C-alpha cells in the first residue's frame, strides 16, 4: 500500500497528540497491516455512530445529555475518518503523479 520513500500517516497519535508516520517499502508488513486494520475499525465505528445519530435525532425523547455524548463521540469519529482520508489521499498522490 505504501509507495517507496513515502511516509504513511498512521491512524493513531503519538505523545502530546502528534501525528505518527510509518516509513516502509513493504505495504504488507506488520505495521502496515495493523494500520489497515485499525483504519477499518475506525471507519466501521464512524458508520455505526452515524446510524445511531440518525436514530437518536429522530427520537423526540432523546435528552440533552445523550445528544452531548453523541456529539462528543461523533467528533472523535470524524477526526479518525479525516485522518484516514488524509493518509489515503497522501498515499494516492505519492503513487500516481497525475494526482498531484
N, CA, C and O atoms as CSV, one atom per row, in Angstrom:
chain,resi,resn,atom,element,x,y,z
A,1,UNK,N,N,0.820,-1.193,0.000
A,1,UNK,CA,C,0.000,0.000,0.000
A,1,UNK,C,C,0.862,1.254,0.000
A,1,UNK,O,O,0.489,2.249,-0.621
A,2,UNK,N,N,1.993,1.234,0.673
A,2,UNK,CA,C,2.853,2.399,0.766
A,2,UNK,C,C,3.849,2.409,-0.386
A,2,UNK,O,O,4.543,1.421,-0.627
A,3,UNK,N,N,3.914,3.529,-1.094
A,3,UNK,CA,C,4.877,3.666,-2.178
A,3,UNK,C,C,6.272,3.828,-1.590
A,3,UNK,O,O,6.416,4.303,-0.463
A,4,UNK,N,N,7.308,3.436,-2.343
A,4,UNK,CA,C,8.674,3.586,-1.839
A,4,UNK,C,C,8.964,5.031,-1.430
A,4,UNK,O,O,8.522,5.973,-2.088
A,5,UNK,N,N,9.704,5.190,-0.348
A,5,UNK,CA,C,10.111,6.504,0.154
A,5,UNK,C,C,8.934,7.410,0.506
A,5,UNK,O,O,9.045,8.634,0.434
A,6,UNK,N,N,7.823,6.818,0.880
A,6,UNK,CA,C,6.643,7.577,1.257
A,6,UNK,C,C,6.349,7.351,2.731
A,6,UNK,O,O,6.411,6.222,3.218
A,7,UNK,N,N,6.033,8.415,3.432
A,7,UNK,CA,C,5.614,8.287,4.825
A,7,UNK,C,C,4.105,8.110,4.857
A,7,UNK,O,O,3.366,8.831,4.186
A,8,UNK,N,N,3.666,7.152,5.637
A,8,UNK,CA,C,2.237,6.908,5.799
A,8,UNK,C,C,1.785,7.477,7.135
A,8,UNK,O,O,2.341,7.146,8.182
A,9,UNK,N,N,0.786,8.325,7.092
A,9,UNK,CA,C,0.174,8.834,8.312
A,9,UNK,C,C,-0.593,7.687,8.955
A,9,UNK,O,O,-1.496,7.115,8.345
A,10,UNK,N,N,-0.235,7.358,10.177
A,10,UNK,CA,C,-0.866,6.241,10.876
A,10,UNK,C,C,-2.159,6.683,11.562
A,10,UNK,O,O,-2.323,7.863,11.873
A,11,UNK,N,N,-3.074,5.744,11.799
A,11,UNK,CA,C,-4.373,6.095,12.358
A,11,UNK,C,C,-4.381,6.270,13.871
A,11,UNK,O,O,-5.416,6.077,14.510
A,12,UNK,N,N,-3.261,6.626,14.440
A,12,UNK,CA,C,-3.193,6.929,15.869
A,12,UNK,C,C,-2.189,8.047,16.065
A,12,UNK,O,O,-1.366,8.321,15.192
A,13,UNK,N,N,-2.265,8.682,17.208
A,13,UNK,CA,C,-1.374,9.789,17.539
A,13,UNK,C,C,-0.305,9.325,18.505
A,13,UNK,O,O,-0.472,8.342,19.226
A,14,UNK,N,N,0.794,10.054,18.502
A,14,UNK,CA,C,1.870,9.788,19.442
A,14,UNK,C,C,1.730,10.656,20.672
A,14,UNK,O,O,0.640,11.121,21.006
A,15,UNK,N,N,2.844,10.865,21.334
A,15,UNK,CA,C,2.844,11.683,22.532
A,15,UNK,C,C,2.370,13.092,22.206
A,15,UNK,O,O,2.679,13.639,21.147
A,16,UNK,N,N,1.630,13.658,23.118
A,16,UNK,CA,C,1.106,15.015,23.005
A,16,UNK,C,C,0.218,15.194,21.772
A,16,UNK,O,O,0.069,16.307,21.268
A,17,UNK,N,N,-0.371,14.093,21.287
A,17,UNK,CA,C,-1.285,14.168,20.156
A,17,UNK,C,C,-0.621,14.397,18.806
A,17,UNK,O,O,-1.298,14.695,17.822
A,18,UNK,N,N,0.690,14.260,18.756
A,18,UNK,CA,C,1.407,14.481,17.497
A,18,UNK,C,C,1.179,13.314,16.549
A,18,UNK,O,O,1.039,12.175,16.995
A,19,UNK,N,N,1.141,13.584,15.231
A,19,UNK,CA,C,0.918,12.502,14.275
A,19,UNK,C,C,2.075,11.509,14.255
A,19,UNK,O,O,3.224,11.866,14.512
A,20,UNK,N,N,1.749,10.259,13.947
A,20,UNK,CA,C,2.745,9.199,13.791
A,20,UNK,C,C,2.800,8.811,12.321
A,20,UNK,O,O,1.774,8.765,11.642
A,21,UNK,N,N,3.990,8.536,11.844
A,21,UNK,CA,C,4.188,8.148,10.454
A,21,UNK,C,C,4.951,6.843,10.386
A,21,UNK,O,O,5.729,6.511,11.281
A,22,UNK,N,N,4.715,6.103,9.306
A,22,UNK,CA,C,5.418,4.859,9.043
A,22,UNK,C,C,6.198,5.033,7.751
A,22,UNK,O,O,5.651,5.450,6.730
A,23,UNK,N,N,7.474,4.709,7.810
A,23,UNK,CA,C,8.319,4.729,6.618
A,23,UNK,C,C,8.677,3.290,6.285
A,23,UNK,O,O,9.416,2.631,7.017
A,24,UNK,N,N,8.138,2.813,5.166
A,24,UNK,CA,C,8.415,1.441,4.756
A,24,UNK,C,C,8.170,1.284,3.264
A,24,UNK,O,O,7.350,1.990,2.677
A,25,UNK,N,N,8.884,0.359,2.670
A,25,UNK,CA,C,8.632,-0.017,1.280
A,25,UNK,C,C,7.717,-1.231,1.220
A,25,UNK,O,O,7.309,-1.648,0.136
A,26,UNK,N,N,7.392,-1.802,2.381
A,26,UNK,CA,C,6.598,-3.021,2.460
A,26,UNK,C,C,5.187,-2.689,2.917
A,26,UNK,O,O,4.929,-2.577,4.116
A,27,UNK,N,N,4.274,-2.531,1.968
A,27,UNK,CA,C,2.887,-2.237,2.295
A,27,UNK,C,C,2.145,-3.412,2.890
A,27,UNK,O,O,0.991,-3.276,3.296
A,28,UNK,N,N,2.794,-4.569,2.949
A,28,UNK,CA,C,2.181,-5.756,3.517
A,28,UNK,C,C,2.833,-6.153,4.836
A,28,UNK,O,O,2.549,-7.226,5.369
A,29,UNK,N,N,3.694,-5.306,5.362
A,29,UNK,CA,C,4.366,-5.593,6.623
A,29,UNK,C,C,3.414,-5.504,7.806
A,29,UNK,O,O,2.265,-5.082,7.676
A,30,UNK,N,N,3.922,-5.912,8.962
A,30,UNK,CA,C,3.101,-5.955,10.173
A,30,UNK,C,C,2.478,-4.598,10.493
A,30,UNK,O,O,1.275,-4.523,10.742
A,31,UNK,N,N,3.261,-3.537,10.492
A,31,UNK,CA,C,2.738,-2.223,10.876
A,31,UNK,C,C,1.736,-1.706,9.842
A,31,UNK,O,O,0.750,-1.066,10.208
A,32,UNK,N,N,1.975,-1.972,8.571
A,32,UNK,CA,C,1.017,-1.560,7.541
A,32,UNK,C,C,-0.303,-2.291,7.705
A,32,UNK,O,O,-1.370,-1.686,7.593
A,33,UNK,N,N,-0.237,-3.595,7.972
A,33,UNK,CA,C,-1.455,-4.374,8.174
A,33,UNK,C,C,-2.184,-3.932,9.443
A,33,UNK,O,O,-3.413,-3.863,9.463
A,34,UNK,N,N,-1.432,-3.635,10.495
A,34,UNK,CA,C,-2.041,-3.145,11.730
A,34,UNK,C,C,-2.764,-1.818,11.480
A,34,UNK,O,O,-3.889,-1.621,11.937
A,35,UNK,N,N,-2.109,-0.917,10.754
A,35,UNK,CA,C,-2.734,0.369,10.432
A,35,UNK,C,C,-3.992,0.164,9.589
A,35,UNK,O,O,-5.006,0.822,9.824
A,36,UNK,N,N,-3.939,-0.740,8.612
A,36,UNK,CA,C,-5.120,-1.032,7.787
A,36,UNK,C,C,-6.272,-1.542,8.644
A,36,UNK,O,O,-7.419,-1.139,8.454
A,37,UNK,N,N,-5.966,-2.425,9.583
A,37,UNK,CA,C,-6.993,-2.995,10.459
A,37,UNK,C,C,-7.609,-1.912,11.342
A,37,UNK,O,O,-8.830,-1.847,11.489
A,38,UNK,N,N,-6.776,-1.074,11.921
A,38,UNK,CA,C,-7.291,-0.011,12.791
A,38,UNK,C,C,-8.121,0.983,11.986
A,38,UNK,O,O,-9.159,1.443,12.463
A,39,UNK,N,N,-7.683,1.322,10.773
A,39,UNK,CA,C,-8.479,2.209,9.923
A,39,UNK,C,C,-9.846,1.602,9.635
A,39,UNK,O,O,-10.854,2.307,9.668
A,40,UNK,N,N,-9.890,0.307,9.353
A,40,UNK,CA,C,-11.167,-0.355,9.075
A,40,UNK,C,C,-12.088,-0.293,10.297
A,40,UNK,O,O,-13.289,-0.058,10.159
A,41,UNK,N,N,-11.534,-0.499,11.471
A,41,UNK,CA,C,-12.325,-0.410,12.701
A,41,UNK,C,C,-12.835,1.018,12.896
A,41,UNK,O,O,-13.999,1.223,13.243
A,42,UNK,N,N,-11.970,1.998,12.675
A,42,UNK,CA,C,-12.379,3.396,12.842
A,42,UNK,C,C,-13.501,3.762,11.870
A,42,UNK,O,O,-14.457,4.434,12.256
A,43,UNK,N,N,-13.392,3.327,10.621
A,43,UNK,CA,C,-14.438,3.623,9.644
A,43,UNK,C,C,-15.742,2.915,10.006
A,43,UNK,O,O,-16.822,3.481,9.838
A,44,UNK,N,N,-15.647,1.689,10.496
A,44,UNK,CA,C,-16.837,0.967,10.933
A,44,UNK,C,C,-17.509,1.636,12.113
A,44,UNK,O,O,-18.735,1.723,12.170
A,45,UNK,N,N,-16.709,2.108,13.054
A,45,UNK,CA,C,-17.245,2.814,14.215
A,45,UNK,C,C,-17.958,4.091,13.779
A,45,UNK,O,O,-19.031,4.413,14.289
A,46,UNK,N,N,-17.366,4.809,12.846
A,46,UNK,CA,C,-17.986,6.045,12.347
A,46,UNK,C,C,-19.326,5.738,11.679
A,46,UNK,O,O,-20.295,6.473,11.868
A,47,UNK,N,N,-19.385,4.665,10.904
A,47,UNK,CA,C,-20.649,4.284,10.246
A,47,UNK,C,C,-21.709,3.930,11.284
A,47,UNK,O,O,-22.870,4.317,11.149
A,48,UNK,N,N,-21.310,3.198,12.311
A,48,UNK,CA,C,-22.250,2.841,13.382
A,48,UNK,C,C,-22.761,4.080,14.109
A,48,UNK,O,O,-23.952,4.190,14.402
A,49,UNK,N,N,-21.854,5.011,14.398
A,49,UNK,CA,C,-22.255,6.242,15.086
A,49,UNK,C,C,-23.174,7.096,14.222
A,49,UNK,O,O,-24.089,7.740,14.735
A,50,UNK,N,N,-22.940,7.103,12.930
A,50,UNK,CA,C,-23.804,7.860,12.029
A,50,UNK,C,C,-25.226,7.310,12.065
A,50,UNK,O,O,-26.192,8.072,12.103
A,51,UNK,N,N,-25.348,5.996,12.053
A,51,UNK,CA,C,-26.672,5.378,12.137
A,51,UNK,C,C,-27.322,5.677,13.489
A,51,UNK,O,O,-28.511,5.987,13.560
A,52,UNK,N,N,-26.529,5.579,14.561
A,52,UNK,CA,C,-27.043,5.880,15.898
A,52,UNK,C,C,-27.497,7.336,15.985
A,52,UNK,O,O,-28.539,7.626,16.572
A,53,UNK,N,N,-26.732,8.239,15.413
A,53,UNK,CA,C,-27.091,9.661,15.452
A,53,UNK,C,C,-28.398,9.906,14.723
A,53,UNK,O,O,-29.249,10.663,15.189
A,54,UNK,N,N,-28.549,9.263,13.582
A,54,UNK,CA,C,-29.787,9.423,12.821
A,54,UNK,C,C,-30.988,8.968,13.644
A,54,UNK,O,O,-32.023,9.633,13.673
A,55,UNK,N,N,-30.837,7.831,14.310
A,55,UNK,CA,C,-31.932,7.312,15.139
A,55,UNK,C,C,-32.216,8.217,16.331
A,55,UNK,O,O,-33.375,8.505,16.632
A,56,UNK,N,N,-31.168,8.664,17.009
A,56,UNK,CA,C,-31.369,9.491,18.204
A,56,UNK,C,C,-31.939,10.859,17.852
A,56,UNK,O,O,-32.732,11.413,18.614
A,57,UNK,N,N,-31.547,11.403,16.718
A,57,UNK,CA,C,-32.079,12.703,16.319
A,57,UNK,C,C,-33.547,12.610,15.918
A,57,UNK,O,O,-34.291,13.582,16.051
A,58,UNK,N,N,-33.961,11.458,15.433
A,58,UNK,CA,C,-35.368,11.253,15.090
A,58,UNK,C,C,-36.234,11.007,16.325
A,58,UNK,O,O,-37.452,11.171,16.268
A,59,UNK,N,N,-35.621,10.620,17.428
A,59,UNK,CA,C,-36.349,10.298,18.656
A,59,UNK,C,C,-36.556,11.579,19.471
A,59,UNK,O,O,-35.597,12.187,19.947
A,60,UNK,N,N,-37.803,11.971,19.622
A,60,UNK,CA,C,-38.137,13.193,20.353
A,60,UNK,C,C,-37.782,13.104,21.834
A,60,UNK,O,O,-37.662,14.131,22.501
A,61,UNK,N,N,-37.613,11.890,22.355
A,61,UNK,CA,C,-37.317,11.694,23.773
A,61,UNK,C,C,-35.825,11.721,24.092
A,61,UNK,O,O,-35.443,11.583,25.255
A,62,UNK,N,N,-34.986,11.895,23.091
A,62,UNK,CA,C,-33.549,11.938,23.337
A,62,UNK,C,C,-33.216,13.211,24.109
A,62,UNK,O,O,-33.549,14.317,23.684
A,63,UNK,N,N,-32.552,13.033,25.256
A,63,UNK,CA,C,-32.243,14.168,26.121
A,63,UNK,C,C,-30.958,14.882,25.725
A,63,UNK,O,O,-30.189,14.399,24.894
A,64,UNK,N,N,-30.745,16.029,26.332
A,64,UNK,CA,C,-29.573,16.844,26.001
A,64,UNK,C,C,-28.265,16.158,26.389
A,64,UNK,O,O,-27.259,16.323,25.698
A,65,UNK,N,N,-28.259,15.394,27.477
A,65,UNK,CA,C,-27.045,14.667,27.871
A,65,UNK,C,C,-26.691,13.594,26.841
A,65,UNK,O,O,-25.522,13.388,26.515
A,66,UNK,N,N,-27.724,12.915,26.335
A,66,UNK,CA,C,-27.495,11.898,25.302
A,66,UNK,C,C,-26.954,12.546,24.023
A,66,UNK,O,O,-26.053,12.011,23.376
A,67,UNK,N,N,-27.518,13.699,23.672
A,67,UNK,CA,C,-27.046,14.392,22.471
A,67,UNK,C,C,-25.621,14.924,22.642
A,67,UNK,O,O,-24.833,14.911,21.697
A,68,UNK,N,N,-25.299,15.384,23.828
A,68,UNK,CA,C,-23.942,15.861,24.109
A,68,UNK,C,C,-22.940,14.709,24.004
A,68,UNK,O,O,-21.874,14.865,23.409
A,69,UNK,N,N,-23.281,13.554,24.580
A,69,UNK,CA,C,-22.426,12.371,24.487
A,69,UNK,C,C,-22.250,11.949,23.036
A,69,UNK,O,O,-21.141,11.637,22.601
A,70,UNK,N,N,-23.349,11.940,22.295
A,70,UNK,CA,C,-23.306,11.560,20.891
A,70,UNK,C,C,-22.437,12.528,20.089
A,70,UNK,O,O,-21.648,12.106,19.243
A,71,UNK,N,N,-22.583,13.817,20.353
A,71,UNK,CA,C,-21.766,14.805,19.642
A,71,UNK,C,C,-20.277,14.606,19.930
A,71,UNK,O,O,-19.445,14.759,19.035
A,72,UNK,N,N,-19.944,14.269,21.165
A,72,UNK,CA,C,-18.547,14.013,21.519
A,72,UNK,C,C,-18.019,12.787,20.777
A,72,UNK,O,O,-16.911,12.815,20.241
A,73,UNK,N,N,-18.805,11.715,20.743
A,73,UNK,CA,C,-18.393,10.501,20.045
A,73,UNK,C,C,-18.269,10.749,18.537
A,73,UNK,O,O,-17.337,10.260,17.899
A,74,UNK,N,N,-19.212,11.511,17.974
A,74,UNK,CA,C,-19.154,11.828,16.548
A,74,UNK,C,C,-17.932,12.686,16.220
A,74,UNK,O,O,-17.313,12.516,15.170
A,75,UNK,N,N,-17.590,13.602,17.115
A,75,UNK,CA,C,-16.414,14.449,16.902
A,75,UNK,C,C,-15.146,13.600,16.846
A,75,UNK,O,O,-14.292,13.809,15.985
A,76,UNK,N,N,-15.029,12.651,17.760
A,76,UNK,CA,C,-13.875,11.752,17.747
A,76,UNK,C,C,-13.826,10.915,16.483
A,76,UNK,O,O,-12.765,10.757,15.878
A,77,UNK,N,N,-14.980,10.375,16.080
A,77,UNK,CA,C,-15.042,9.547,14.873
A,77,UNK,C,C,-14.733,10.366,13.630
A,77,UNK,O,O,-14.073,9.877,12.713
A,78,UNK,N,N,-15.203,11.607,13.590
A,78,UNK,CA,C,-14.915,12.470,12.446
A,78,UNK,C,C,-13.421,12.747,12.343
A,78,UNK,O,O,-12.865,12.770,11.245
A,79,UNK,N,N,-12.773,12.957,13.475
A,79,UNK,CA,C,-11.320,13.145,13.471
A,79,UNK,C,C,-10.593,11.923,12.946
A,79,UNK,O,O,-9.625,12.046,12.195
A,80,UNK,N,N,-11.060,10.724,13.343
A,80,UNK,CA,C,-10.460,9.482,12.851
A,80,UNK,C,C,-10.642,9.351,11.343
A,80,UNK,O,O,-9.698,9.010,10.630
A,81,UNK,N,N,-11.853,9.621,10.855
A,81,UNK,CA,C,-12.141,9.494,9.425
A,81,UNK,C,C,-11.323,10.505,8.626
A,81,UNK,O,O,-10.832,10.190,7.542
A,82,UNK,N,N,-11.176,11.710,9.154
A,82,UNK,CA,C,-10.364,12.722,8.475
A,82,UNK,C,C,-8.911,12.269,8.379
A,82,UNK,O,O,-8.270,12.465,7.346
A,83,UNK,N,N,-8.393,11.671,9.430
A,83,UNK,CA,C,-7.015,11.167,9.410
A,83,UNK,C,C,-6.864,10.052,8.368
A,83,UNK,O,O,-5.878,10.020,7.632
A,84,UNK,N,N,-7.841,9.139,8.307
A,84,UNK,CA,C,-7.800,8.056,7.312
A,84,UNK,C,C,-7.834,8.647,5.902
A,84,UNK,O,O,-7.059,8.241,5.036
A,85,UNK,N,N,-8.727,9.596,5.678
A,85,UNK,CA,C,-8.838,10.210,4.346
A,85,UNK,C,C,-7.545,10.931,3.964
A,85,UNK,O,O,-7.091,10.829,2.825
A,86,UNK,N,N,-6.960,11.647,4.900
A,86,UNK,CA,C,-5.700,12.344,4.636
A,86,UNK,C,C,-4.596,11.358,4.306
A,86,UNK,O,O,-3.842,11.557,3.354
A,87,UNK,N,N,-4.500,10.294,5.091
A,87,UNK,CA,C,-3.474,9.277,4.865
A,87,UNK,C,C,-3.631,8.636,3.492
A,87,UNK,O,O,-2.661,8.509,2.745
A,88,UNK,N,N,-4.832,8.242,3.171
A,88,UNK,CA,C,-5.072,7.572,1.889
A,88,UNK,C,C,-4.880,8.525,0.722
A,88,UNK,O,O,-4.375,8.126,-0.327
A,89,UNK,N,N,-5.275,9.770,0.890
A,89,UNK,CA,C,-5.043,10.766,-0.167
A,89,UNK,C,C,-3.568,10.996,-0.407
A,89,UNK,O,O,-3.130,11.097,-1.552
A,90,UNK,N,N,-2.798,11.078,0.668
A,90,UNK,CA,C,-1.349,11.243,0.536
A,90,UNK,C,C,-0.726,10.059,-0.191
A,90,UNK,O,O,0.150,10.238,-1.036
A,91,UNK,N,N,-1.182,8.833,0.141
A,91,UNK,CA,C,-0.633,7.641,-0.494
A,91,UNK,C,C,-1.005,7.601,-1.982
A,91,UNK,O,O,-0.188,7.204,-2.812
A,92,UNK,N,N,-2.220,8.004,-2.317
A,92,UNK,CA,C,-2.616,8.047,-3.722
A,92,UNK,C,C,-1.786,9.056,-4.503
A,92,UNK,O,O,-1.340,8.776,-5.615
A,93,UNK,N,N,-1.582,10.221,-3.921
A,93,UNK,CA,C,-0.800,11.259,-4.594
A,93,UNK,C,C,0.642,10.804,-4.800
A,93,UNK,O,O,1.254,11.109,-5.824
A,94,UNK,N,N,1.180,10.077,-3.830
A,94,UNK,CA,C,2.561,9.611,-3.942
A,94,UNK,C,C,2.719,8.506,-4.972
A,94,UNK,O,O,3.770,8.383,-5.601
A,95,UNK,N,N,1.663,7.691,-5.149
A,95,UNK,CA,C,1.780,6.569,-6.079
A,95,UNK,C,C,1.348,6.917,-7.502
A,95,UNK,O,O,1.665,6.182,-8.437
A,96,UNK,N,N,0.628,8.027,-7.678
A,96,UNK,CA,C,0.168,8.416,-9.002
A,96,UNK,C,C,0.538,9.878,-9.257
A,96,UNK,O,O,-0.073,10.779,-8.682
A,97,UNK,N,N,1.531,10.122,-10.113
A,97,UNK,CA,C,1.975,11.501,-10.343
A,97,UNK,C,C,0.887,12.393,-10.939
A,97,UNK,O,O,1.009,13.617,-10.887
A,98,UNK,N,N,-0.187,11.802,-11.512
A,98,UNK,CA,C,-1.276,12.601,-12.073
A,98,UNK,C,C,-2.221,13.144,-11.015
A,98,UNK,O,O,-3.056,13.998,-11.313
A,99,UNK,N,N,-2.100,12.657,-9.773
A,99,UNK,CA,C,-2.964,13.107,-8.672
A,99,UNK,C,C,-2.445,14.391,-8.030
A,99,UNK,O,O,-3.146,15.012,-7.232
A,100,UNK,N,N,-1.261,14.777,-8.363
A,100,UNK,CA,C,-0.664,15.943,-7.694
A,100,UNK,C,C,-1.148,17.228,-8.243
A,100,UNK,O,O,-0.735,18.292,-7.781
